[in-house]
Amino acid sequence: MDTSFVHLHCHSNFSLLDSTIRIDRMIEKAESMKMRAIALTDHNTLSGAVEFFERANEKNIHPVIGSQLTIDNSNSVILLVKNQEGYRNLCKIITLGKLRGGHLKFSLSDDDIFKHKNGLILLSGGKKGRITNIIIKRKNKEAGDWILRYKRVFGEDFFIELQYHSPEDKLTLYKLYEIARLYSVPVVATNDVHLIDKSENSIRKVLCAISKNTTLEKVEYDGSEEQYFKSVAEMKQIFKRYPDAIKNSVEIAKRCKFCFSSGKNIFPVLNLPDGETPYSLLYKKCFEGLKRKYNPIPEKAMSRLVYELDIINQLGYCDYFLIVKDIVEYCKGNGIPCVGRGSAADSIVSYVLDITKVDPVKYDLYFERFLNPERKEPPDIDLDLCWRRRDDVLNYIYKKYGQNKTAMICTFNTFKIRSAIADVAKTYGIPEKEVRSLTKSLPHQSLNKLDKVLNTIPECKNHPISRKIYREILRISKFIGDFPRHLSVHLGGVVIAPDEITDYTPLEKSGKGLIISQFDMHSIEKIGIIKIDLLGVRMLSAINDCLKYTDMKNVDFIPENDEETFKMLMDGKTVGCFQLESPIMRTLLKKMKVKNINDIIAAISVIRPGPAEGGMKDLYVKRRCGLEKVNYLHPSLEPVLKETYGVILYQEQVLKIANVIAGFTLAEADLLRRAMTKSRNLKTMLIMKSKFVKGAMERGIKRNTAQRIWKMIENFVGYGFNKAHSATYGMISYYSAYLKRHYPSAYMTAVLNNGGGFYTIAEYIEECRRLGINILPPDVNISEREFTFKDNTIISGFFPVYELTSKTIERILENRKKSNFKDIFDFLYRVNPSEREAVNLAKCGALNNLEENEAKALAKIQIFFRNKKKKEPAIYFTRNIDFPSYSIEQKVINELQILRYAISAHPLSLFPEIESDLSITSSSELEKKKGQLVKVAGWLVTMRRAPSKNGGYVKFITIEDKEGLMECIMFPDVYKRYGKILQGYGPYIVKGKVQSRVQGEANIIVDKLYKLEKTVIPELRLDKIPESYGFLSS
């Protein structure tokens, strides 16, 4: 090993909020210093180990895996991994400390380490180690006892760590060295590295303050600027009196030979019926499914199934498919909606096993896009589940496959623009209100875009960034951008191992008590453990809830291509429909005049950022509407691209083009697709291009034409979307649209109860109003916890009522089982709500059936609570008073404050000046005023900001009047002038020109915008306005 010193005690930013070093910077620094080995020893974790191992090997640097462990809540030791057994033991030790300690805590003893010592090297922990601390206290005998104890357990794999960060350490260093000699224990020099260079110490102090939720003035910080990544020469100079400490660092690194296994997939083991192999069982289940799916069975489906099964068996993935099938069967047997998505729908095996809903033969999908025999990556099947029942499925998996073999995957929440600036500003003592004003207009993006954001987004223009303190806050925020801040639970990832999961990854507890891996999704994939994504999808729950009120058992009974459903889609009336409700999608559906499920699939694909940014969306729409001629570079392309009007929309089309033009096998074509979308390695691309052009010429295609086709693929392949995924979502979208069209009350009730859509609950209430559905306020004698419906009326549930606790809701429902509430006092005595809860119920109308009106109910409640909950004073003082009913205006204000949505009238009713202004055009009249200047008014529903093609930003806003939604576009110049006005729901008056290039588009190009203010309206408790930061489209 060509080095004379190795850093064996280094922390990356996976030592959360305690190190300024990204792993890639650590490796770059080691490479620049000609170091041939380095260790990563983050605090009580191996989270960064896989990335560290991979990056080090890329630079031909020997990676040493380890961790600094906290012992008895105060002392530390370093454990370094020598071999595979040592790695397994370190995983078990960390898991033990994390699970025993609980969330964000760590509880470990020396005995725990001693029980799992094999394959590990122990360093004493340096300045935070037990031995150093005892020596400082001059308790040499006690120090000697501990040295002997460690030595008896670890033998020659125990080293005393020497560290020097200040002159005060000089004497301690000498004493440690002498006691090590006395007990014949070797020493090793380390630097407890937390910084790349000294200048980062101030940033580390900020991270420390963030971790302790305090300010820089108050934080207790024991870090040193000397804990930086010192060169070999610097370390040799510091430890020149102890040369063996330098030499031993190299010896230790040589002993550490552990490597993560690569290229080998790790599958769980199934308990199979007697006489069955994984292949034979999978074969039987697939052919049983084939008979159910097809009658008669077409030859194409039969041959396709045999081919796929052969590949799956060759690659050793039979167990994986059987496990996913087992999970799906559990879901079906327990009434849990479940559907496979993503590229898994490219497989007929997935289809006949009921994992996916899309027939790959019917929709012309290719297996190689999902599972390519020429690729190393394992299959990746994602299952969407009912979000309410996801925990039931997880519990089943833990029970079936073993708690000790199963875990959820972690994910890391990282610092983005808002979170970084907010956290850093707090450490400088900036008041929280000022911090909020600084961050609320910033997008949720990476900090590498911060300068552009501050200079180009109008809402950010007047931020006090020129002040010295803010310049420093921004500097530090940029530095820590994308640093991991804390560990969380991955939305859906589950791993199942063939044996102890801790043989592969350490575990810890999440904030919710779930057991999760310390490795995130990327690290899990790198070490080969097969994962399954189980994602809770609210729309599946909404569809399932709605189906209960129909005569259909499940979605398989929903008829295809229902004319009334597609008429609704063509009109863009899709608020509440899965994947079809955003402003840009509703406009697209109207432009496309969708007529079948294939059109929905295309719409879901073309709406993605790639096609829009690349101009393919506009090209597709123009060709579809007959505004531009469809042409093909070669006649052979027509069968491949006809369904998408000569435009590449799907990744599967790339595979087919390479197949029919250049003679690639579909497997080879998929490698081409991946080469173009993943690495774009120049050498690989040149080889691929040469093969493509040569293959095309061998099939009679001219070189020039072949090169143009290659260029077309090269330009557009990065924008293509997986058709199988679009097809799956297209089916769910259609199901949701069908149910909305034919069962509007049941469907919208389900949407309101499951949430998770594009809009706030207020917008879904307005959609109900537009559908002619009556909305009633909560009622203590009728309502349930959630929304309910009867005929054409939806009754508000209790859960939206502000400050009404779950326990109070339970008491209302339990008491009502005995009998309805007779009057307001019967309710107050039996349910025993707090005064605030009772007031809010009265304000939103939930007590109207128990009292004359809201005003009298409030008066009685207030007197009742001010007189020790006695009803007599309340009755007496209100007996002869005529309480006037609330005006519609006051009811709307109360409803918005308590429920977050208006029941009595649209919120615009608070502004009579809008209704009296005859110059205002309603949303229903826009299409008739194409090319004309108009004035419109509306309540802000959602907004989206996107970079323009010529620099700057475009703002898209959706406003709503009583008749519908209107899309307004603010181009950069207008956005600069009026962007700052867009604060809150409004309402807003917009003046501009109606643009309608294609029938149904009808949006407004904004020229002027201003906000109506109404001082008599208090600050309303409303949901945050949905906002996204996407791609430019109009």
HELIX and SHEET records of a PDB file:
HELIX    1   1 ILE A   23  SER A   32  1                                  10    
HELIX    2   2 ALA A   49  GLU A   58  1                                  10    
HELIX    3   3 GLN A   84  GLY A  101  1                                  18    
HELIX    4   4 ASP A  110  PHE A  114  1                                   5    
HELIX    5   5 GLY A  126  LYS A  128  5                                   3    
HELIX    6   6 ARG A  130  ILE A  136  1                                   7    
HELIX    7   7 ASN A  140  PHE A  154  1                                  15    
HELIX    8   8 GLY A  155  ASP A  157  5                                   3    
HELIX    9   9 ASP A  169  LEU A  182  1                                  14    
HELIX   10  10 LYS A  198  GLU A  200  5                                   3    
HELIX   11  11 ASN A  201  SER A  211  1                                  11    
HELIX   12  12 VAL A  232  ILE A  238  1                                   7    
HELIX   13  13 PRO A  243  ARG A  255  1                                  13    
HELIX   14  14 PRO A  278  LYS A  293  1                                  16    
HELIX   15  15 GLU A  299  LEU A  315  1                                  17    
HELIX   16  16 CYS A  318  GLY A  333  1                                  16    
HELIX   17  17 GLY A  342  ASP A  346  5                                   5    
HELIX   18  18 ILE A  348  VAL A  352  1                                   5    
HELIX   19  19 PHE A  367  PHE A  370  1                                   4    
HELIX   20  20 ARG A  390  TYR A  401  1                                  12    
HELIX   21  21 GLN A  403  LYS A  405  5                                   3    
HELIX   22  22 ILE A  417  THR A  427  1                                  11    
HELIX   23  23 GLU A  432  THR A  439  1                                   8    
HELIX   24  24 LEU A  447  LYS A  449  5                                   3    
HELIX   25  25 LEU A  450  THR A  456  1                                   7    
HELIX   26  26 PRO A  458  CYS A  460  5                                   3    
HELIX   27  27 LYS A  468  PHE A  479  1                                  12    
HELIX   28  28 ILE A  501  ASP A  503  5                                   3    
HELIX   29  29 MET A  521  ILE A  527  1                                   7    
HELIX   30  30 ARG A  538  LEU A  547  1                                  10    
HELIX   31  31 VAL A  555  PHE A  557  5                                   3    
HELIX   32  32 GLU A  563  MET A  570  1                                   8    
HELIX   33  33 PRO A  583  MET A  592  1                                  10    
HELIX   34  34 ILE A  597  VAL A  606  1                                  10    
HELIX   35  35 PRO A  609  GLU A  613  1                                   5    
HELIX   36  36 MET A  616  ARG A  624  1                                   9    
HELIX   37  37 PRO A  635  LEU A  637  5                                   3    
HELIX   38  38 GLU A  638  LEU A  641  1                                   4    
HELIX   39  39 LYS A  642  THR A  644  5                                   3    
HELIX   40  40 GLN A  651  ALA A  662  1                                  12    
HELIX   41  41 LEU A  666  ARG A  674  1                                   9    
HELIX   42  42 ALA A  675  SER A  679  3                                   5    
HELIX   43  43 LEU A  682  GLU A  698  1                                  17    
HELIX   44  44 ARG A  703  PHE A  716  1                                  14    
HELIX   45  45 LYS A  723  HIS A  742  1                                  20    
HELIX   46  46 PRO A  744  ASN A  754  1                                  11    
HELIX   47  47 ILE A  761  ARG A  770  1                                  10    
HELIX   48  48 SER A  806  LYS A  818  1                                  13    
HELIX   49  49 ILE A  824  VAL A  831  1                                   8    
HELIX   50  50 GLU A  835  LYS A  843  1                                   9    
HELIX   51  51 ASN A  848  LEU A  850  5                                   3    
HELIX   52  52 GLU A  854  ARG A  866  1                                  13    
HELIX   53  53 LYS A  871  THR A  878  1                                   8    
HELIX   54  54 ILE A  888  ILE A  898  1                                  11    
HELIX   55  55 PRO A  907  LEU A  910  5                                   4    
HELIX   56  56 PRO A  912  SER A  916  1                                   5    
HELIX   57  57 SER A  923  LYS A  929  5                                   7    
HELIX   58  58 PRO A  972  TYR A  978  1                                   7    
HELIX   59  59 GLY A  979  ILE A  981  5                                   3    
SHEET    1   A 6 ALA A  37  HIS A  43  0                                        
SHEET    2   A 6 HIS A  62  ILE A  71  1                                        
SHEET    3   A 6 ASN A  75  VAL A  81 -1                                        
SHEET    4   A 6 LEU A 120  LEU A 123 -1                                        
SHEET    5   A 6 PHE A 158  LEU A 162  1                                        
SHEET    6   A 6 VAL A 187  ALA A 189  1                                        
SHEET    1   B 7 CYS A 338  ARG A 341  0                                        
SHEET    2   B 7 ASP A 382  CYS A 386 -1                                        
SHEET    3   B 7 LYS A 531  VAL A 537  1                                        
SHEET    4   B 7 PRO A 484  ILE A 496 -1                                        
SHEET    5   B 7 THR A 406  THR A 414 -1                                        
SHEET    6   B 7 ILE A 515  ASP A 520  1                                        
SHEET    7   B 7 LEU A 507  LYS A 509 -1                                        
SHEET    1   C 3 ASN A 774  LEU A 776  0                                        
SHEET    2   C 3 THR A 793  ILE A 795  1                                        
SHEET    3   C 3 THR A 788  LYS A 790 -1                                        
SHEET    1   D 6 GLU A1027  TYR A1029  0                                        
SHEET    2   D 6 LEU A 933  PRO A 947  1                                        
SHEET    3   D 6 TYR A 953  GLU A 960 -1                                        
SHEET    4   D 6 LEU A 965  MET A 970 -1                                        
SHEET    5   D 6 ASN A1003  LYS A1011  1                                        
SHEET    6   D 6 TYR A 988  GLN A 995 -1                                        
END                                                                             
